[in-house]
Amino acid sequence: MPHSYHAMISPCQLDALGHQVD
């Protein structure tokens, strides 16, 4: 995942997605 992708979503979504893609 590009770092810019994380900047496009909300912190709460980043946390949820980060756990899924991790």
C-alpha distance matrix in Angstrom:
0.0 3.8 6.4 8.4 6.7 7.9 11.1 11.8 12.4 15.2 15.2 16.7 14.0 11.3 13.5 14.0 10.5 9.6 12.7 12.0 8.7 10.2
3.8 0.0 3.8 5.4 5.4 7.3 9.3 10.4 12.1 15.1 15.4 17.6 15.2 12.4 15.1 16.3 13.1 12.1 15.5 15.4 12.3 13.5
6.4 3.8 0.0 3.8 5.3 5.5 6.8 9.2 10.9 13.3 13.1 15.8 14.2 11.0 13.6 15.6 13.0 11.6 15.2 15.9 13.4 13.9
8.4 5.4 3.8 0.0 3.8 5.4 5.0 6.5 9.3 12.2 13.0 15.9 14.1 11.5 14.8 16.6 14.1 13.5 17.3 17.7 15.5 16.7
6.7 5.4 5.3 3.8 0.0 3.8 5.4 5.3 7.0 10.4 11.6 13.8 11.3 9.2 12.7 13.7 10.9 11.1 14.8 14.7 12.7 14.6
7.9 7.3 5.5 5.4 3.8 0.0 3.8 5.4 5.7 8.0 8.3 10.7 9.0 6.2 9.5 11.3 9.3 8.9 12.6 13.4 12.0 13.2
11.1 9.3 6.8 5.0 5.4 3.8 0.0 3.8 5.7 7.6 8.5 11.7 10.6 8.5 11.9 14.0 12.5 12.3 16.0 16.9 15.7 16.8
11.8 10.4 9.2 6.5 5.3 5.4 3.8 0.0 3.8 7.0 9.4 11.8 10.0 9.1 12.8 14.0 12.4 13.3 16.8 17.0 16.1 18.0
12.4 12.1 10.9 9.3 7.0 5.7 5.7 3.8 0.0 3.8 6.6 8.3 6.3 6.2 9.8 10.7 9.7 11.1 14.2 14.6 14.4 16.3
15.2 15.1 13.3 12.2 10.4 8.0 7.6 7.0 3.8 0.0 3.8 5.4 5.2 6.0 8.6 9.9 10.3 11.5 14.1 15.2 15.8 17.2
15.2 15.4 13.1 13.0 11.6 8.3 8.5 9.4 6.6 3.8 0.0 3.8 5.5 4.9 6.1 8.7 9.8 10.0 12.3 14.2 14.9 15.6
16.7 17.6 15.8 15.9 13.8 10.7 11.7 11.8 8.3 5.4 3.8 0.0 3.8 5.4 5.2 6.4 8.7 9.7 11.0 12.8 14.4 15.3
14.0 15.2 14.2 14.1 11.3 9.0 10.6 10.0 6.3 5.2 5.5 3.8 0.0 3.8 5.3 5.0 5.9 8.0 9.8 10.5 11.9 13.5
11.3 12.4 11.0 11.5 9.2 6.2 8.5 9.1 6.2 6.0 4.9 5.4 3.8 0.0 3.8 5.5 5.2 5.6 8.4 9.8 10.2 11.2
13.5 15.1 13.6 14.8 12.7 9.5 11.9 12.8 9.8 8.6 6.1 5.2 5.3 3.8 0.0 3.8 5.6 5.0 6.3 8.8 10.2 10.3
14.0 16.3 15.6 16.6 13.7 11.3 14.0 14.0 10.7 9.9 8.7 6.4 5.0 5.5 3.8 0.0 3.8 5.5 5.4 6.5 8.9 10.0
10.5 13.1 13.0 14.1 10.9 9.3 12.5 12.4 9.7 10.3 9.8 8.7 5.9 5.2 5.6 3.8 0.0 3.8 5.3 5.0 6.1 8.2
9.6 12.1 11.6 13.5 11.1 8.9 12.3 13.3 11.1 11.5 10.0 9.7 8.0 5.6 5.0 5.5 3.8 0.0 3.8 5.5 5.4 5.7
12.7 15.5 15.2 17.3 14.8 12.6 16.0 16.8 14.2 14.1 12.3 11.0 9.8 8.4 6.3 5.4 5.3 3.8 0.0 3.8 5.7 5.2
12.0 15.4 15.9 17.7 14.7 13.4 16.9 17.0 14.6 15.2 14.2 12.8 10.5 9.8 8.8 6.5 5.0 5.5 3.8 0.0 3.8 5.5
8.7 12.3 13.4 15.5 12.7 12.0 15.7 16.1 14.4 15.8 14.9 14.4 11.9 10.2 10.2 8.9 6.1 5.4 5.7 3.8 0.0 3.8
10.2 13.5 13.9 16.7 14.6 13.2 16.8 18.0 16.3 17.2 15.6 15.3 13.5 11.2 10.3 10.0 8.2 5.7 5.2 5.5 3.8 0.0
